[in-house]
Amino acid sequence: MAVQLPIFMDNHSTTRVDPRVLEAMLPYFTDDFGNAASRTHAFGWKAEAAIEASRETIARFIGAESGREIVFTSGATEADNLAIKGIAEYYGAKGKHLVTSAIEHKAVLDSCKRLEKDGFSVTYLPVGKDGLVEPAAVEQAIRRDTILVSVMLANNEVGTVQSLEEIGKITRAKGVLFHTDAVQGIGKTPFDVRKMNVDLASLTAHKIYGPKGIGALYVRRSRPRVRLVAQMDGGGHERGNRSGTLNVPGAVGFAKALELYEREGAAENERILGLRQRLYDKLTGRLEKVELNGDWERRLPGNLNVSFSFVEGEAMMMAIKDVAVSSGSACTSASLEPSYVLRAMGLDEDLAHSSIRFGIGRFNTEEEVDYVAELVAAEVERLRAMSPLYEMYQEGIDLKSIQWSAH
Ligand SMILES: *Cc1c(COP(=O)(O)O)cnc(C)c1O
């Protein structure tokens, strides 16, 4: 079967809504369109029942005790903001120090930056070349005035999966709250809030074949009971934690997306892992100097992040316009700084600029992987053939020894 262009291989940025998810959502736009906060009629009751069922599904999926621990939000950006600022505001009198990692999503990092402006201090833990946080470093960073540790389940650029169970043991022993941005790992790597002693967890539907605009924050209600200050004022929805009329079709779609993972996740992750291996084998079989970014084992099944030395990521993406991937080269921001995640892992600027992130997902096929591998390999060869640096490398000149003259 011929592949259809363009090919979407950027499943860390978002995902296609699964048709079964859409089907589950549709009645809640038209027939069952009630406001879940309407207590006085059947339209409201039906919407509320759908919301409560969705809450239970989400709670069950992450190992929470009850649906009452799920606070619906507009997505993970809002959930991260609510967790970090909401905790800081509630526990700020107890202490003004937070611990997080240098490779968190911007929603976490920028929330921390905001808190720093408000008088809090934040420790940004480094990661190794493998893209992993050392649990021992978390332990060392915790001070008497630390109120929260926030470390993500899996990274959105390099797919590395952090040791949450070990970190959770430390935070619990020290009596510090533990938040995780679990967005990328949900359904793809084991996650259990009770087993991992997680107190708050951010989730979003659109990275797991659900709709955009719906997410959730898990907030533990016992051992310990976690309190936070709402960041949105209004009708007091979500037990006062997040005002605003609930997105009923969104919540239904979110839960349906998780039900699909419950039934099919294990087989799907196996299949995607096979595709990832196939892509990597084809690329490295044909090309030299393909550098893997991040740990190979502790990684999401669909993530392949590699640097093609001597090739600019930007040029690469232009050359493969029919394939949607991402690059660690900064094209969206005004700065020329490459990915802060790769830089934190110790990559030099050139290699960071040469990186490509492939995000393989549910709807990718073996044919697509073969097409992408062939196209990418051919374009890397073509671009390298034009690179004077690559020519020097082939002639055996040590590029690091060269004194470049400034003009
Ligand atoms: C996509 C993403 C977010 C943001 O989620 P939205 O629902 O789009 O706001 C947060 N954290 C991680 C790790 C992500 O990958």
The ligand as an SDF file (V2000), in Angstrom:
LIG
                    3D

 15 15  0  0  0  0  0  0  0  0999 V2000
    1.8920   18.9680   25.8250 C   0  0  0  0  0  0  0  0  0  0  0  0
    2.4640   19.0300   27.1810 C   0  0  0  0  0  0  0  0  0  0  0  0
    1.9710   19.9170   28.1360 C   0  0  0  0  0  0  0  0  0  0  0  0
    0.9040   20.9400   27.8220 C   0  0  0  0  0  0  0  0  0  0  0  0
   -0.3560   20.3470   27.7300 O   0  0  0  0  0  0  0  0  0  0  0  0
   -1.5900   21.1520   27.1270 P   0  0  0  0  0  0  0  0  0  0  0  0
   -2.7580   20.2830   27.4400 O   0  0  0  0  0  0  0  0  0  0  0  0
   -1.3180   21.2760   25.6660 O   0  0  0  0  0  0  0  0  0  0  0  0
   -1.6570   22.4630   27.8150 O   0  0  0  0  0  0  0  0  0  0  0  0
    2.5220   19.8980   29.4010 C   0  0  0  0  0  0  0  0  0  0  0  0
    3.5070   19.0450   29.7070 N   0  0  0  0  0  0  0  0  0  0  0  0
    4.0080   18.1740   28.8230 C   0  0  0  0  0  0  0  0  0  0  0  0
    5.1140   17.2570   29.2180 C   0  0  0  0  0  0  0  0  0  0  0  0
    3.5170   18.1440   27.5270 C   0  0  0  0  0  0  0  0  0  0  0  0
    4.0390   17.3000   26.6490 O   0  0  0  0  0  0  0  0  0  0  0  0
  1  2  1  0
  2  3  1  0
  2 14  2  0
  3  4  1  0
  3 10  2  0
  4  5  1  0
  5  6  1  0
  6  7  2  0
  6  8  1  0
  6  9  1  0
 10 11  1  0
 11 12  2  0
 12 13  1  0
 12 14  1  0
 14 15  1  0
M  END
$$$$
